[in-house]
Each structure stands twice: as structure tokens, then as C-alpha cells.
Amino acid sequence: MVKKLLGIMRGPFLLLVPACLAPAYAVVYAETGSLDLTLATLIFVAGLAAHIAVNALNEYEDFSSGLDFSTERTPFSGGSGTLVADGDFAPVALYTGLAGLLVTFTIGGYFLWQLGSTVVVPGLLGLAIIVAYTRWINRFPLLCLLAPGVGFGLLMVNLSTLVLTGSVTHMSVWVSLPVTFMVSNLLLLNQFPDVDADRRVGRNHIAIAWGLPWAARVYTTLMLSTYVVITVASLIGALPVQALLALVTLPAALWVASKALRFNSKNLQALLPAMGVNVAVTLLTPLLLAGGILWPALS
């Protein structure tokens, strides 16, 4: 039972939540000298519940549409296979997704009560992304590309700062941009192996609509944008210069981009190492960025 639950929640991918929240918490501490642990915990629970919701609903939708029966499953794409192995578990996936939505909505309601209407629009946008991602957003290439990054970057990072400090700061906006680019890239690369299967069920993400060569170029552009933003922000003083610590992952990211640019859909195995490194880069870069922001604040 536990293994199946972790499967439909996509357990290993839940590490993305603390990785994306770390820079937001670092910004708050750097700017205020403190961090409200109660609010920070509520934000983490809401973010985790939101991610569980979108993962579980995605598993349910992909099983119901038949997509999971036609994908070539990898550790990073094609679904967990949990519902393919046990279709009777599908209602649990649906209820898990709805429960995650309920937890997110409840905590969001508390923040609304505490902070007022400033959280309404971004909060509702985040909920809309969760509900609409698999069934509707995946049919529109640019929306599908941007939605994951917007959810974890622009929304999660800046909403966290808003809840913890009462306002969205310039540093928070700068930090949210690389998170946005990296998370969108994470989902983009993971779509490469599923192009044919996704096309058959009506999806139309970048890799389908524009083709794999252009999708690889988009991936490379977003990857380079991540490091350009961090560098520019550090050089102009929007972030402490120690934030350049995040550039440690640049060589690995460039290697992934080179693999994506040379990817042939008939040679999936050649892309798997790059997909693994891409996950590691996406998790490690925000953590290094958070460390660089905290460095002068703690010294």
C-alpha cells in the first residue's frame, strides 16, 4: 500500500518542493534576519500537498486515457506504472489528488485570512495549474512549457516571500526566475521519450508541436537563461555575489544540453543519463543558490 501511494505521488520527485523553497526561505532570512518556522512549515506542507495533487491527478488521468499503457517507461518519464500494474488502485490516485488539493486550498484559505486579498490571484492561478495541467494545459505548447516553472518558481517562491514578509521583494523575484526556467526544463526534457505516446492521446507540448530539435534548442535557451539571470543579478547587486556558487552546476547543465541537442528518438537509452543529471542539476542549483544568499547573512 505504501509503495503504491509513493508511486502515484511520484515520491522521488517530491524533493523538488524543498529544493524550490530553499531560495525563498534564504531570501526571507537574508532580508529580515529571521524566519517564522510556523509559517514556513505551513508553506512547505501546502507546496508538498500541491505537488502530490498534480502528480496523483496526472497518474489518474494518464491511466484513464490509456497513455500509461503505451509509453516506454523510464525512471523520469512515462508515469510510475502503479496503476498499470493495479488498475483497482485508480480511485485511490484520484482521491489522493483531491485530498492534496483540499490541503492546499485550506492552507491557502488561512493565508487569505491572515494577509487579505493579495494572495487570491496567485493562489487561484496555482490551483488552476494543478487542476488543468494534465487534461488541458498539455494541449497548448507554450502553456505546457511554462506552467510547471510558473507554479514552482514565480508562484511558489514569491508567494512564500509574500506570506513570510508581507510583500514580494526584488530579491525574491530575481530568485524565482532561475527556479522557473529550471523546473520548466525538467518537465520539457522528460517529455522527449513520450512524444509518440503523448501525440496519440491528444497532447501537444513543445516536443510534439515544434519537434525534438527545436525542443532541444528551447531547453538550451532556458538552461542558459538560468545561469545568465543568476550572474547578472549577482553582478548588479540584486543578489549577493556569493550566489554565483550556483554556477557550480553549469558544466553538468551544458552536458545535458549537448545530449538533448543530439538526441535521436530511436535511441532513448542514450538520453537516460542526461535525464538523471538534469534532475540532479534542477535540485542542486536552487540549494546552492540558497546557500550563496545565506552566506553573507550568516557570516
C-alpha positions in Angstrom: 0.0 0.0 0.0 2.7 2.5 1.0 4.7 1.6 -2.2 1.7 2.2 -4.3 0.9 5.5 -2.6 4.5 6.7 -3.2 4.2 5.5 -6.8 1.1 7.6 -7.6 2.6 10.6 -5.6 5.9 10.2 -7.6 7.8 10.1 -4.3 11.3 10.9 -5.5 10.0 14.0 -7.4 8.6 15.5 -4.2 12.2 16.6 -3.4 11.5 19.4 -5.8 9.4 21.2 -3.2 12.1 21.7 -0.6 14.7 22.5 -3.3 12.5 25.3 -4.7 11.5 26.6 -1.3 15.1 26.8 -0.1 16.0 30.0 -2.0 12.7 31.7 -0.9 13.5 30.9 2.8 17.1 32.1 2.2 15.8 35.4 0.8 13.5 36.0 3.7 16.2 35.3 6.3 18.8 37.4 4.4 16.4 40.4 4.2 14.8 40.2 7.7 17.3 38.3 9.8 14.6 35.8 10.9 12.3 33.1 9.6 8.9 32.3 11.0 9.1 28.5 11.4 5.3 28.0 11.8 4.5 29.9 8.5 7.5 28.2 6.8 6.2 24.8 7.8 2.7 25.6 6.5 4.1 26.8 3.2 6.1 23.6 2.9 3.0 21.4 3.6 0.9 23.4 1.1 3.6 23.1 -1.5 4.1 19.4 -0.9 0.3 18.8 -1.0 0.1 20.8 -4.2 2.8 18.7 -5.8 1.2 15.4 -4.6 -2.1 16.6 -6.0 -0.7 17.3 -9.5 1.3 14.1 -9.6 -1.6 11.9 -8.4 -4.1 13.5 -10.7 -1.6 13.1 -13.6 -1.3 9.4 -12.8 -5.1 9.0 -12.7 -5.6 10.9 -16.0 -2.8 9.1 -17.8 -4.2 5.8 -16.7 -7.8 6.7 -17.6 -6.7 8.0 -21.1 -4.7 4.8 -21.8 -1.5 6.8 -22.1 0.3 4.8 -19.5 -0.2 1.6 -21.5 1.7 3.0 -24.5 4.7 4.8 -23.0 8.2 3.5 -22.8 8.6 4.0 -19.1 11.9 5.4 -17.6 12.8 6.4 -14.1 12.0 10.0 -15.2 9.1 9.7 -17.6 6.2 7.6 -18.7 4.4 7.5 -15.3 5.1 5.3 -12.3 3.4 2.2 -13.7 1.5 1.8 -10.4 -2.0 1.9 -12.0 -1.0 -0.2 -15.0 0.0 -2.9 -12.5 -3.1 -2.5 -10.4 -6.0 -0.7 -12.0 -8.1 -1.1 -8.9 -5.9 1.5 -7.3 -7.0 4.2 -9.7 -9.7 5.6 -7.3 -7.0 6.0 -4.6 -5.0 8.1 -7.0 -8.0 10.3 -7.7 -8.8 10.7 -4.0 -5.2 11.4 -3.2 -5.1 14.1 -5.7 -8.3 15.7 -4.4 -7.0 15.4 -0.8 -3.8 17.2 -1.8 -6.0 19.9 -3.4 -8.0 20.2 -0.3 -5.0 20.6 2.0 -3.5 23.2 -0.3 -6.8 25.1 -0.5 -7.3 25.0 3.3 -3.8 26.4 4.0 -4.3 29.0 1.3 -7.5 30.0 3.0 -5.6 30.5 6.2 -3.1 32.7 4.4 -6.0 34.7 2.9 -7.5 35.2 6.3 -4.1 36.4 7.6 -2.9 38.5 4.7 -6.1 39.5 2.8 -6.7 39.6 -0.9 -3.1 39.9 -2.0 -2.8 36.1 -2.1 -6.0 35.5 -4.0 -4.9 35.8 -7.6 -1.6 33.9 -7.4 -3.2 31.3 -5.2 -6.0 30.7 -7.6 -3.6 30.6 -10.5 -1.6 27.9 -8.7 -4.7 25.8 -8.1 -5.8 26.2 -11.7 -2.4 24.9 -12.9 -2.8 21.8 -10.7 -6.3 21.0 -11.9 -5.8 21.8 -15.6 -2.2 20.6 -16.2 -2.8 17.1 -17.5 -6.2 17.4 -19.1 -6.0 20.9 -20.7 -2.6 22.7 -20.4 -0.8 19.8 -22.1 -2.7 20.6 -25.3 -1.1 24.1 -25.6 2.7 24.0 -26.3 3.7 27.3 -24.6 1.4 26.9 -21.7 2.6 23.3 -21.1 6.2 24.6 -21.2 5.7 27.5 -18.8 3.1 26.1 -16.4 5.5 23.9 -14.3 8.1 26.6 -13.9 5.5 29.3 -13.1 4.0 27.1 -10.5 7.2 26.2 -8.7 9.1 29.4 -9.5 7.2 32.6 -9.9 4.2 31.5 -7.8 5.7 29.3 -5.0 8.9 31.3 -4.4 7.2 34.7 -4.5 4.1 33.6 -2.6 6.3 32.2 0.1 8.1 35.5 0.4 4.8 37.3 0.5 3.4 35.1 3.3 6.6 35.4 5.3 7.4 39.1 4.9 4.1 40.7 3.8 5.5 41.7 0.4 7.2 40.4 -2.7 10.8 41.7 -2.8 13.1 42.4 -5.7 15.5 39.6 -4.5 12.6 37.2 -4.4 11.6 38.0 -8.0 15.2 37.5 -9.2 15.5 34.2 -7.3 12.2 32.9 -8.7 13.3 33.3 -12.4 16.1 30.6 -12.4 13.7 28.3 -10.5 11.1 28.9 -13.1 13.4 28.1 -16.0 14.9 25.0 -14.4 11.6 23.4 -13.5 10.1 24.1 -16.9 13.2 22.5 -18.4 12.9 19.5 -16.1 9.4 18.7 -17.5 10.4 19.5 -21.0 13.3 17.1 -21.2 11.2 14.4 -19.5 8.7 14.7 -22.4 11.3 13.8 -25.0 10.8 10.0 -24.7 7.0 10.2 -24.7 6.4 12.2 -27.9 4.7 9.4 -29.9 2.5 8.2 -27.0 1.6 11.7 -25.9 0.6 12.6 -29.5 -1.8 9.7 -29.7 -3.9 10.9 -26.7 -4.1 14.5 -27.9 -1.2 16.2 -26.1 0.6 18.9 -27.9 3.6 20.0 -25.9 6.7 21.7 -27.4 8.4 18.5 -28.3 5.4 17.4 -30.4 4.4 20.8 -31.8 7.9 22.0 -32.7 9.8 18.8 -33.0 12.6 17.4 -30.9 15.4 19.6 -32.5 13.6 22.8 -31.6 12.5 21.5 -28.2 16.2 20.8 -27.5 17.0 24.4 -28.5 14.3 25.7 -26.2 15.8 23.6 -23.4 19.2 25.0 -24.0 17.9 28.6 -24.1 16.1 28.2 -20.8 19.2 26.5 -19.3 21.5 29.3 -20.3 18.9 31.8 -19.1 19.0 30.3 -15.6 22.7 31.0 -15.2 22.6 34.4 -17.0 20.0 35.6 -14.6 22.0 34.4 -11.6 25.2 36.0 -12.9 23.5 39.3 -13.8 21.7 39.6 -10.5 24.9 38.9 -8.6 26.9 41.4 -10.6 24.4 44.3 -10.3 23.9 43.6 -6.6 20.3 42.3 -6.8 21.8 39.1 -5.2 24.9 38.7 -3.1 27.9 37.8 -5.1 28.1 34.5 -3.3 25.0 33.5 -5.2 27.4 32.7 -8.0 28.0 29.5 -6.1 25.0 28.2 -8.1 27.2 28.2 -11.2 28.9 25.1 -9.9 26.3 23.1 -11.8 26.8 24.9 -15.1 29.2 22.3 -16.6 26.7 19.5 -15.9 23.8 21.5 -17.3 25.8 22.2 -20.5 26.5 18.5 -20.8 22.8 17.7 -20.5 22.0 20.3 -23.2 24.5 18.8 -25.5 22.9 15.4 -25.1 19.4 16.9 -25.7 20.6 18.6 -28.9 21.9 15.3 -30.2 19.0 13.2 -29.1 17.5 10.7 -31.6 14.1 9.4 -30.6 15.1 5.9 -31.7 17.9 5.9 -29.1 16.2 6.5 -25.8 18.8 4.8 -23.8 21.4 7.5 -24.8 19.2 10.2 -23.2 18.6 8.4 -19.8 21.9 9.5 -18.2 21.2 13.1 -19.2 17.7 12.9 -17.8 19.2 11.8 -14.5 21.8 14.5 -14.4 19.1 17.0 -15.3 17.1 16.1 -12.2 20.3 16.4 -10.1 21.0 19.9 -11.6 17.4 21.0 -11.0 17.6 20.0 -7.3 21.1 21.1 -6.6 21.2 24.5 -8.3 18.4 26.1 -6.1 20.1 24.7 -3.0 23.4 26.2 -4.0 21.7 29.5 -4.8 20.1 29.4 -1.3 23.5 28.7 0.3 25.0 31.7 -1.6 22.3 34.0 -0.4 22.6 32.9 3.2 26.4 33.0 3.1 26.8 36.8 3.9 23.7 36.7 6.1 25.3 34.1 8.4 28.8 35.3 8.4 
